Amino acid sequence: MDVQIMALTAGFRIAKRLGFSPVGYRNFLHLVNDPQRVLECGRALLEGNAHPDIDEAESLAYLGINYSEWVDTYGEAEAARLYAEGGRRIFFPVCFMGKVLDEIRPAAVITTSSPRSERAATEAAVMRGIPSLNIMDLFGLPYDIYPRQPVHSDRITVLSEFVRDNLVTAGIDPARILVTGCPAYDPLQDPDNIRKGADFLRRMGWEGRTVVMYPGYLEDPSPCTPPEYLGNRFGLAVEQHLRAWVAEAPGRALVVRYHPSQYHEFPDLGEQEGVYVSIPTRESVAFLLHASDIVVVQTTTVGLEAALSGKRVLCLRFAPSVTNLEFDYSRMGLAEPVESMDGLALAIDNPHPIQRSQRVMPPPGLAAPRVADAILSLVQSA
Protein backbone atom coordinates (compact mmCIF):
# COMPACT_ATOMS: atom_id res chain seq x y z
CA MET A 1 0.00 0.00 0.00
CA ASP A 2 1.41 3.39 -1.03
CA VAL A 3 1.19 6.05 1.67
CA GLN A 4 1.49 9.75 0.83
CA ILE A 5 2.32 11.91 3.84
CA MET A 6 1.40 15.57 3.80
CA ALA A 7 3.40 16.87 6.77
CA LEU A 8 2.27 20.34 7.72
CA THR A 9 4.45 23.27 8.80
CA ALA A 10 6.73 22.24 11.71
CA GLY A 11 5.85 18.58 11.19
CA PHE A 12 7.67 18.49 7.84
CA ARG A 13 11.19 18.46 9.27
CA ILE A 14 10.18 15.93 11.92
CA ALA A 15 8.78 13.62 9.23
CA LYS A 16 12.03 13.95 7.26
CA ARG A 17 14.04 13.16 10.39
CA LEU A 18 12.00 9.98 10.84
CA GLY A 19 12.94 8.84 7.35
CA PHE A 20 9.75 9.69 5.43
CA SER A 21 9.46 11.61 2.17
CA PRO A 22 6.65 14.05 2.99
CA VAL A 23 5.04 16.69 0.83
CA GLY A 24 3.70 20.07 1.93
CA TYR A 25 1.55 22.93 0.73
CA ARG A 26 4.20 24.08 -1.73
CA ASN A 27 3.96 20.78 -3.62
CA PHE A 28 0.39 21.65 -4.59
CA LEU A 29 0.76 25.28 -5.62
CA HIS A 30 -0.10 24.23 -9.17
CA LEU A 31 -3.67 23.56 -7.98
CA VAL A 32 -4.42 27.24 -7.26
CA ASN A 33 -5.59 29.65 -9.96
CA ASP A 34 -2.80 32.20 -9.54
CA PRO A 35 0.29 30.80 -7.76
CA GLN A 36 2.16 34.11 -7.99
CA ARG A 37 -0.66 36.02 -6.32
CA VAL A 38 -0.83 33.35 -3.61
CA LEU A 39 2.90 33.63 -2.87
CA GLU A 40 2.70 37.42 -2.76
CA CYS A 41 -0.15 37.11 -0.28
CA GLY A 42 1.94 34.71 1.82
CA ARG A 43 4.85 37.14 1.73
CA ALA A 44 2.60 39.91 3.09
CA LEU A 45 1.63 37.68 6.04
CA LEU A 46 5.06 36.20 6.76
CA GLU A 47 6.14 38.67 9.44
CA GLY A 48 5.18 37.22 12.80
CA ASN A 49 4.41 33.83 11.22
CA ALA A 50 7.91 32.66 10.30
CA HIS A 51 9.53 29.74 12.14
CA PRO A 52 13.21 28.77 12.19
CA ASP A 53 12.42 25.13 11.38
CA ILE A 54 9.96 25.76 8.54
CA ASP A 55 11.27 26.43 5.05
CA GLU A 56 10.23 29.90 3.89
CA ALA A 57 8.77 28.52 0.66
CA GLU A 58 6.44 26.29 2.68
CA SER A 59 5.39 29.19 4.94
CA LEU A 60 4.60 31.36 1.92
CA ALA A 61 2.52 28.61 0.33
CA TYR A 62 0.70 27.75 3.57
CA LEU A 63 -0.15 31.35 4.44
CA GLY A 64 -0.96 32.39 0.90
CA ILE A 65 -3.16 29.42 0.02
CA ASN A 66 -5.18 29.64 3.22
CA TYR A 67 -5.69 33.39 3.12
CA SER A 68 -6.43 33.41 -0.62
CA GLU A 69 -9.17 30.85 -0.08
CA TRP A 70 -10.84 33.33 2.29
CA VAL A 71 -10.50 36.07 -0.32
CA ASP A 72 -11.95 33.86 -3.05
CA THR A 73 -14.81 32.71 -0.81
CA TYR A 74 -15.72 35.86 1.14
CA GLY A 75 -13.98 38.79 -0.53
CA GLU A 76 -11.08 41.00 0.54
CA ALA A 77 -12.86 42.83 3.38
CA GLU A 78 -14.17 39.70 5.09
CA ALA A 79 -10.83 37.92 4.67
CA ALA A 80 -9.10 40.83 6.39
CA ARG A 81 -11.67 40.76 9.20
CA LEU A 82 -11.25 37.00 9.72
CA TYR A 83 -7.48 37.29 9.84
CA ALA A 84 -7.64 40.21 12.28
CA GLU A 85 -10.00 38.18 14.46
CA GLY A 86 -8.22 34.82 14.55
CA GLY A 87 -5.11 34.89 12.37
CA ARG A 88 -3.84 31.61 10.99
CA ARG A 89 -5.40 29.73 13.91
CA ILE A 90 -8.76 29.75 12.14
CA PHE A 91 -7.59 28.84 8.64
CA PHE A 92 -9.87 26.16 7.15
CA PRO A 93 -8.83 25.38 3.54
CA VAL A 94 -11.52 22.85 2.64
CA CYS A 95 -11.61 23.88 -1.06
CA PHE A 96 -7.84 23.52 -1.41
CA MET A 97 -7.80 20.18 0.40
CA GLY A 98 -10.54 19.01 -1.94
CA LYS A 99 -8.30 19.81 -4.92
CA VAL A 100 -5.43 17.91 -3.29
CA LEU A 101 -7.65 14.84 -2.80
CA ASP A 102 -8.93 15.08 -6.37
CA GLU A 103 -5.33 14.97 -7.58
CA ILE A 104 -4.09 12.20 -5.29
CA ARG A 105 -7.31 10.13 -5.37
CA PRO A 106 -6.56 8.29 -2.11
CA ALA A 107 -8.26 5.10 -0.96
CA ALA A 108 -8.59 6.69 2.50
CA VAL A 109 -7.72 9.91 4.27
CA ILE A 110 -6.03 9.58 7.66
CA THR A 111 -5.56 12.69 9.81
CA THR A 112 -5.09 13.87 13.34
CA SER A 113 -7.96 15.68 15.04
CA SER A 114 -6.37 19.13 14.61
CA PRO A 115 -8.91 21.80 13.65
CA ARG A 116 -7.38 23.41 10.54
CA SER A 117 -5.84 21.62 7.57
CA GLU A 118 -6.61 18.19 9.00
CA ARG A 119 -10.24 19.00 9.67
CA ALA A 120 -10.51 20.53 6.18
CA ALA A 121 -9.07 17.34 4.66
CA THR A 122 -11.59 15.24 6.59
CA GLU A 123 -14.54 17.35 5.44
CA ALA A 124 -13.29 17.28 1.85
CA ALA A 125 -13.01 13.49 2.05
CA VAL A 126 -16.53 13.09 3.45
CA MET A 127 -17.92 15.33 0.69
CA ARG A 128 -16.29 13.03 -1.89
CA GLY A 129 -17.26 9.76 -0.25
CA ILE A 130 -13.62 8.89 0.51
CA PRO A 131 -13.27 6.76 3.65
CA SER A 132 -11.64 8.73 6.48
CA LEU A 133 -10.16 8.10 9.89
CA ASN A 134 -9.13 10.58 12.60
CA ILE A 135 -6.46 9.72 15.16
CA MET A 136 -7.21 11.61 18.39
CA ASP A 137 -4.44 12.41 20.84
CA LEU A 138 -6.56 14.50 23.24
CA PHE A 139 -9.43 13.88 25.63
CA GLY A 140 -12.53 15.31 23.94
CA LEU A 141 -13.15 17.66 26.86
CA PRO A 142 -15.86 20.36 26.65
CA TYR A 143 -13.39 23.06 25.52
CA ASP A 144 -12.27 20.93 22.54
CA ILE A 145 -13.82 21.97 19.24
CA TYR A 146 -13.46 18.47 17.82
CA PRO A 147 -16.60 16.87 19.36
CA ARG A 148 -18.65 19.89 18.21
CA GLN A 149 -17.56 19.78 14.57
CA PRO A 150 -20.47 19.33 12.16
CA VAL A 151 -18.63 16.64 10.17
CA HIS A 152 -16.70 13.67 11.53
CA SER A 153 -14.73 10.92 9.88
CA ASP A 154 -15.99 7.37 9.39
CA ARG A 155 -13.72 6.09 12.16
CA ILE A 156 -12.20 7.87 15.16
CA THR A 157 -9.43 6.18 17.14
CA VAL A 158 -9.18 7.43 20.71
CA LEU A 159 -6.82 7.21 23.61
CA SER A 160 -9.02 5.55 26.21
CA GLU A 161 -12.51 4.71 27.43
CA PHE A 162 -12.61 8.13 29.08
CA VAL A 163 -12.27 9.82 25.68
CA ARG A 164 -14.82 7.49 24.11
CA ASP A 165 -17.34 8.42 26.80
CA ASN A 166 -16.71 12.14 26.21
CA LEU A 167 -17.32 11.83 22.47
CA VAL A 168 -20.48 9.78 22.92
CA THR A 169 -21.78 12.32 25.43
CA ALA A 170 -21.12 15.02 22.81
CA GLY A 171 -23.38 13.16 20.38
CA ILE A 172 -20.92 11.24 18.20
CA ASP A 173 -22.11 7.82 17.04
CA PRO A 174 -20.32 5.23 19.22
CA ALA A 175 -20.05 2.92 16.19
CA ARG A 176 -17.46 5.32 14.74
CA ILE A 177 -15.21 5.20 17.82
CA LEU A 178 -12.41 2.71 18.46
CA VAL A 179 -10.38 2.65 21.67
CA THR A 180 -6.85 1.97 20.43
CA GLY A 181 -4.55 4.29 22.33
CA CYS A 182 -2.60 6.87 20.33
CA PRO A 183 0.49 6.03 18.24
CA ALA A 184 2.03 9.40 19.14
CA TYR A 185 2.77 7.96 22.58
CA ASP A 186 4.20 4.60 21.45
CA PRO A 187 7.83 5.87 21.48
CA LEU A 188 7.60 6.00 25.27
CA GLN A 189 7.66 2.19 25.24
CA ASP A 190 10.72 1.99 22.96
CA PRO A 191 13.69 0.53 24.91
CA ASP A 192 15.98 2.71 22.80
CA ASN A 193 14.43 5.86 24.28
CA ILE A 194 14.85 4.46 27.78
CA ARG A 195 18.53 3.85 26.99
CA LYS A 196 18.89 7.35 25.51
CA GLY A 197 17.42 8.81 28.69
CA ALA A 198 20.06 7.06 30.78
CA ASP A 199 22.79 8.12 28.33
CA PHE A 200 21.59 11.73 28.57
CA LEU A 201 21.89 11.70 32.37
CA ARG A 202 25.43 10.28 32.15
CA ARG A 203 26.44 12.80 29.48
CA MET A 204 25.11 15.70 31.56
CA GLY A 205 26.62 14.37 34.79
CA TRP A 206 23.14 14.29 36.31
CA GLU A 207 23.01 10.72 37.59
CA GLY A 208 21.51 10.72 41.07
CA ARG A 209 20.01 14.20 40.67
CA THR A 210 16.31 15.05 40.84
CA VAL A 211 15.47 16.15 37.31
CA VAL A 212 12.46 18.36 36.56
CA MET A 213 11.15 18.94 33.04
CA TYR A 214 9.11 21.99 32.05
CA PRO A 215 7.40 21.73 28.61
CA GLY A 216 5.95 25.25 28.40
CA TYR A 217 4.07 27.21 25.75
CA LEU A 218 2.57 30.63 25.04
CA GLU A 219 -0.51 31.71 26.99
CA ASP A 220 -3.21 33.14 24.71
CA PRO A 221 -5.02 36.44 25.32
CA SER A 222 -8.32 36.08 27.19
CA PRO A 223 -10.32 38.02 29.79
CA CYS A 224 -8.82 35.71 32.43
CA THR A 225 -5.18 36.15 31.36
CA PRO A 226 -3.43 38.81 33.45
CA PRO A 227 -0.87 40.93 31.57
CA GLU A 228 2.01 39.48 33.57
CA TYR A 229 1.14 35.98 32.26
CA LEU A 230 0.35 36.86 28.62
CA GLY A 231 2.27 35.27 25.75
CA ASN A 232 5.70 34.02 26.84
CA ARG A 233 5.60 35.74 30.24
CA PHE A 234 3.97 32.87 32.10
CA GLY A 235 6.42 30.30 30.75
CA LEU A 236 9.40 32.52 31.49
CA ALA A 237 8.17 33.07 35.06
CA VAL A 238 7.90 29.30 35.56
CA GLU A 239 11.34 28.77 34.06
CA GLN A 240 12.86 31.44 36.34
CA HIS A 241 11.29 29.83 39.42
CA LEU A 242 12.59 26.42 38.38
CA ARG A 243 16.07 27.80 37.68
CA ALA A 244 16.05 29.33 41.16
CA TRP A 245 15.00 25.94 42.59
CA VAL A 246 17.96 24.30 40.84
CA ALA A 247 20.38 26.92 42.14
CA GLU A 248 19.24 26.57 45.75
CA ALA A 249 20.70 23.11 46.38
CA PRO A 250 22.99 20.52 44.79
CA GLY A 251 21.48 17.41 43.29
CA ARG A 252 18.86 19.26 41.22
CA ALA A 253 18.51 19.70 37.46
CA LEU A 254 16.07 21.17 34.95
CA VAL A 255 15.12 20.40 31.34
CA VAL A 256 13.29 23.27 29.60
CA ARG A 257 11.46 22.32 26.42
CA TYR A 258 9.04 24.82 24.92
CA HIS A 259 6.40 23.91 22.33
CA PRO A 260 7.89 22.91 18.94
CA SER A 261 6.07 25.68 17.07
CA GLN A 262 6.77 28.35 19.72
CA TYR A 263 10.19 27.74 21.27
CA HIS A 264 11.78 30.51 19.20
CA GLU A 265 9.48 33.03 20.92
CA PHE A 266 11.05 32.43 24.33
CA PRO A 267 14.30 34.32 24.99
CA ASP A 268 17.37 32.44 26.14
CA LEU A 269 17.83 33.00 29.87
CA GLY A 270 21.48 32.01 29.64
CA GLU A 271 23.62 29.04 30.57
CA GLN A 272 23.28 27.71 34.10
CA GLU A 273 24.80 24.67 35.74
CA GLY A 274 22.14 21.99 35.99
CA VAL A 275 19.89 23.48 33.28
CA TYR A 276 19.41 22.06 29.77
CA VAL A 277 17.30 23.86 27.13
CA SER A 278 16.00 21.43 24.50
CA ILE A 279 15.37 22.39 20.86
CA PRO A 280 12.16 20.38 20.35
CA THR A 281 12.37 20.00 16.57
CA ARG A 282 15.84 18.44 16.85
CA GLU A 283 15.27 15.75 19.47
CA SER A 284 12.50 13.53 20.75
CA VAL A 285 10.65 14.30 23.95
CA ALA A 286 10.48 10.58 24.80
CA PHE A 287 14.06 10.10 26.00
CA LEU A 288 13.96 13.37 27.95
CA LEU A 289 10.88 12.14 29.78
CA HIS A 290 12.71 8.95 30.70
CA ALA A 291 15.56 11.11 32.01
CA SER A 292 13.19 13.17 34.17
CA ASP A 293 11.66 12.48 37.56
CA ILE A 294 9.04 15.25 37.67
CA VAL A 295 7.22 17.04 34.85
CA VAL A 296 5.60 20.44 35.42
CA VAL A 297 2.79 21.24 32.98
CA GLN A 298 -0.06 23.52 31.98
CA THR A 299 -2.27 21.62 29.47
CA THR A 300 0.34 20.15 27.10
CA THR A 301 -0.02 16.51 26.08
CA VAL A 302 3.49 16.02 27.49
CA GLY A 303 1.67 15.83 30.83
CA LEU A 304 -0.10 12.71 29.63
CA GLU A 305 3.15 11.31 28.24
CA ALA A 306 4.78 11.88 31.61
CA ALA A 307 1.97 10.03 33.36
CA LEU A 308 2.27 7.17 30.85
CA SER A 309 6.00 7.07 31.64
CA GLY A 310 5.29 6.73 35.36
CA LYS A 311 6.65 10.17 36.28
CA ARG A 312 5.35 12.58 38.86
CA VAL A 313 3.26 15.22 37.09
CA LEU A 314 2.57 18.64 38.61
CA CYS A 315 -0.27 20.65 37.07
CA LEU A 316 -0.03 24.45 37.28
CA ARG A 317 -3.71 24.99 38.07
CA PHE A 318 -3.30 28.77 38.18
CA ALA A 319 -2.12 28.93 34.55
CA PRO A 320 -4.63 30.87 32.41
CA SER A 321 -4.97 28.02 29.90
CA VAL A 322 -5.82 25.54 32.66
CA THR A 323 -8.39 27.93 34.12
CA ASN A 324 -9.88 29.01 30.79
CA LEU A 325 -10.12 25.54 29.23
CA GLU A 326 -10.97 23.59 32.38
CA PHE A 327 -8.27 21.19 31.22
CA ASP A 328 -6.77 20.17 34.55
CA TYR A 329 -4.61 17.07 34.79
CA SER A 330 -4.99 17.07 38.57
CA ARG A 331 -8.80 16.84 38.27
CA MET A 332 -8.38 13.98 35.81
CA GLY A 333 -6.38 12.00 38.34
CA LEU A 334 -3.08 12.25 36.45
CA ALA A 335 -1.23 15.00 38.33
CA GLU A 336 -0.60 16.70 41.64
CA PRO A 337 -2.03 20.25 41.83
CA VAL A 338 0.08 23.40 42.14
CA GLU A 339 -2.03 26.38 43.21
CA SER A 340 0.42 29.29 42.81
CA MET A 341 3.80 30.25 41.38
CA ASP A 342 5.21 30.64 44.88
CA GLY A 343 3.98 27.14 45.74
CA LEU A 344 5.81 25.46 42.87
CA ALA A 345 9.09 24.67 44.65
CA LEU A 346 7.20 23.44 47.72
CA ALA A 347 5.11 21.10 45.54
CA ILE A 348 8.25 19.69 43.89
CA ASP A 349 9.87 18.94 47.23
CA ASN A 350 6.75 17.50 48.88
CA PRO A 351 5.16 14.68 46.85
CA HIS A 352 1.40 14.30 47.11
CA PRO A 353 0.53 10.71 46.13
CA ILE A 354 -2.40 10.30 43.75
CA GLN A 355 -4.41 7.38 42.43
CA ARG A 356 -4.23 7.46 38.65
CA SER A 357 -7.53 6.91 36.87
CA GLN A 358 -7.27 3.74 34.78
CA ARG A 359 -10.23 4.82 32.66
CA VAL A 360 -8.20 7.81 31.44
CA MET A 361 -5.20 5.63 30.60
CA PRO A 362 -4.90 3.81 27.23
CA PRO A 363 -5.11 0.03 26.82
CA PRO A 364 -1.81 -1.79 27.34
CA GLY A 365 0.57 -2.34 24.45
CA LEU A 366 1.36 -0.36 21.33
CA ALA A 367 -1.37 1.71 19.67
CA ALA A 368 0.09 1.83 16.15
CA PRO A 369 -0.77 -1.80 15.20
CA ARG A 370 -4.36 -1.31 16.41
CA VAL A 371 -4.72 1.92 14.40
CA ALA A 372 -3.15 0.25 11.35
CA ASP A 373 -5.71 -2.56 11.63
CA ALA A 374 -8.50 0.03 11.80
CA ILE A 375 -7.19 1.72 8.65
CA LEU A 376 -6.92 -1.56 6.72
CA SER A 377 -10.42 -2.55 7.80
CA LEU A 378 -11.73 0.84 6.65
CA VAL A 379 -10.09 0.53 3.24
CA GLN A 380 -11.17 -3.09 2.72
CA SER A 381 -14.79 -2.37 3.62
CA ALA A 382 -15.06 0.62 1.27
N, C-alpha and C positions, 0 to 999 in steps of 0.2 A: 504494500500500500504506500503510495507516494504522499508525503505530508509536506505541505507548504506552510511555513511559519511566517506570519506577519508580526514582527516584533516591534512594538511601538516605543518611540522616544527613547528613554533611558534603558528600556529592555533590550534594545538592539545590540549594544555592546556586550551585555550579559549573555545573550543568546550566542553571539560569536565566540565568547570565551568558553562556552560549554560545548563548542564544536559544531554548532548548527550553521546553516547558510540561510539566514533570514532575509526577508525583504521588508521594505518600509514604505511610507507614503511616497517617497521620491520615485520608487519603481513604477508608480501608477500615474505619474503626471500626464502621460499621454491620454488618459481617460477624460481629462477636463477640457473644456472648450477652448480656453485660452491660457496655456501654461505660463506664458510670460507675464500675463496680468496676475495670475495666481502667485508667482514668485515675487513680484513687486509688492503685492499685498502682504505676503509673509515677511518681506524685508521691513515693511513699515511697522510690523508688530513685534519684530525681533527683540528690541530693547526691553529688558525686563523678563524676557522669556527664553533667553539663551541658557545653555547648560554646558559645562566643560566636557561632559562625556557624551554629548549628542552632536553629531556632525551638523555643521551649519546648513548644508543642503537639505538634510532631513527636517530640521526645524523650519526652514522656509517653506518646504512643501506641506508640512503638517499645519502650520499656522495659516498659510495661504489657502489651502484647500478647504479647511474648516470654515474660515471666515467668508470666503467667496461663496460657499454654499448658502450661508445666511443672506448674503447680498442677492444672490440669484433667487432665493425663495421669498425674502421679505422686503428687499430693497435696501438702499444705502442707509437711510435714516434708522430703520429698525435694527439693522445689523450693528450699527454704531451703538444704539441703545443697549442691545443685548450684551455686547462686549463690555460696555461701561458697567453694566449690572453684574456680570458674572465672569468676564474674561474667558480664558480658554477652559475653565473648569466646567462650563456648560456647553461646550462644543458637542454636536450630535450629528455627525455626517452620514445620515442614513442613505441619502441619494448617492454619495460617492461610494460607500461600501456596497451598495447595490451594483454599481458599475464594476467594482472589483470582483464581486461574485459572478457576475455575468461573464467576465473574462476568464476567470479561473474554472468556473463550473465544478465546484467541489461536490463530493458525495455527501459531505457533512461539514458543518461549521462548528468548531469547538472554541469557546472563549472563556475568559474569566467572567466574573460578575461585575466588572468595573462599568461605570455609568456613561462612558463617552463612546469611544470608537468601538469597544466590545459590544456595548448595548446596541449601537447602530448596526453592527454586523449581524447580531442576532435578529433584530427586527427585519433587516433586509432579507435574511434567510427565510424567516417565517413567511414573509410576503411572497417569496418565490417557491414555497413548498419544499425548501431544502432542509433535511433533518438537522437539528441543532442541539448542542449540549453546552450547558454552562457549568463551570467548575467554581464553586463558591469556596472562598477562604475565610469568610467572616461568619457572623452569628445570626444575621437576619433580625437584628434588634429593631425596635420601633423607629429609631433615627435613620435606619438604612433605607435608601430609596429603592433598593432592589425589589423587596416584596411588593412595593406599591407600583411597580412598572406595569403599564397596560398590556405589554406583550412579554411572554416568557418562552424559553426554549422548550423543546420536546422533553428533554431530560435535564435534571439539575442534580449534580452530585454535591453532597454537603458533608460538613465536618463530623457531625454527631447527631444523636437523637434530639438533643436540645435545639439544634438549628432546624431540623425537620419540623419539630413542633411549632417553632416560631413561624415558619413559612406556611404551614397548614392553617395556623391561627389567622394569618394575614390573607387567607383565601386562595392559596395556590393548591391546585389539585394534588393530593398526596401521591397519585399514580405517577406523577412526573419526577418524584423526589427519590434519590437513592443515597443511603448513608454509606459513604465509602471512605471517609477521611479526605484529606487534601494532599495531593502530591507535593505541593510546595513545602510541606513539612517533613517529607520523607528523608531528606539529607541529614536530619537529626539522628537517624538510626544508622547512618553509614559509619562503620568502624574507622574509616579513613579520617573522618572529621573528628572523631574522638581522639585519634592519634595526633592529628594536627593541633588540637587544643592543648594536649600535653606538651607537644613540641614548642608551641607558642610560649607556654609558661616557662619552660627551660630556657628558651632564647631570651626572654625578657628578664630572667633571673627572679621570677615571681613565685617559684615553687614554695608552698607553705604560706603564702600571703592570702588574705581575704580579698577577692577580686570582685568589684562591682562593675556592671555594665550599665550605661545609660544610652538607650536608643531614642534620641529626641527628635522633634520636628517643630515646624512653625505652628504657632497658634493663630487661628483665623480671627478676623474682626467679628465681633458680635456685641450685643448690648451687655453681655455678662463678662466680657474680656476687659479687664482694667488695662490702662495704657502701659503700665510697667510690665505686663505679661504679653503684650501684643507682638506678633511676628516672632522674631528670634530671641526676644528678651526673656521669655519664660525659660526656654532651653538653656540660654546662657546663665541664667540665675541658678538653675539646677546644677549645671556643670561647675560653676564657681563654688557652690556649697560642697559638691562632691570632691573637688580638688582640695578644698580646705580640710575635709575629712581625711583625705589621704595624707596631707601634710602634718596632721596632728599627732600621728603615731606611726611607728614602723610596722611592717607587716600588712600594709594596706596597698591596694592598687585600683586603678580605674581604667576602663575601656569606654571611650566616647565614640558613638557611632550614630551620626545624624542620618535622617531619611535619604535614600539614594538620589531622589530628585531635588533635594533641598540642602544638602550638606555644604554646598558652596556659598550659601547665604549666611553661614555662621562663621564669624571671624575666629582666627586662630588665637587662642589664649596663651600660646607660648609653650615651650618645652618645660616639663616638670618631671622630676623623678617619680616613678610609679604611675605615670599617666601615659596612655597610648590612645591616639586619635586615629580611628580607622577610616579609610576611604572606601565607602560601601560598594562602589561600582568596581572595585579592584579585588575584593576578597569576600568570601562567603561569611554570612553571619553565623553559620552552623558551628564552625570550629571555635569561634569566639564565645559562643554560648557555653560550649563544653569547657572552655577555660575559665568561665565565670562561676561565682558562687551565688551572687545576688544580682537581680536585674530590676532596675527602677524604670517604670513606664508611666506614660499617659494612657493612650488608647491603641498604640501600635500593636500589630499582630506579633511582634517580637515578644510581647508579654505572654501570648499563648505558646509560642515556641519555647520560651523559658520554662513554662509550666510543664510542657511535654518533655523537656530535658531534665525534669526533676529539680530545677533550681528554685530558690526562694524568689518570689516576685513581690515587689512593693509597688502598689498603685498610688500615684499622686492624685488623690481624690479632689484636691483643690485646684487642679489644672482646669482652665476654662473648657477645653475640649471634653474632659470627663464630665464636668458639670452640665455643659450645653447638650451633649449627646446622650447623657445617661448611660454611657458605656463605661462601666466600672468593673474592672476585673475582681475587685475585692467583694462586690455584691454577687458576682458569679461564682464565688468560691474558688478562685484561682490565685488570689493575691492577698497579701496583708495590706491594710489601709495605711496611708500617710495623710494626715489631716492638714499639715502646714509645711511651708518651706523650712521653718526653724525646727520642725519635728523630724526632718529627714534623717539626720545623723543618728538621732535617738532610736528611730525605727530600725536602721541598719544594725545597730549594736544590740538591739533587744528583740530577738525573734518572737513572733506571735504565731504559734502553730495554727494551721488551718486544716480543715477536712476538704480535700478537693472533690468537687462534684463529678462523679463518673459519667453522668448524663451529658455533661459539657464536653468530655473528652472523647476523642475519636476511637473507633474500634481498633483492636490491636493489629499490628502488622503494617505492611506498606500499603499506601493508598493507590499508588500509580497502577499496579496490576488490576485493581478493582475498577478504576476509572477507564482503563484501556478496554476491559471487558464490556463496560457500558457503552463505549464508543462503537466497538465492533458489533454489538447487538443492535445498536441504533442503525448502523449502516446496513446490516444484513436484513433488517426488518422493513427497510424503506421500499 
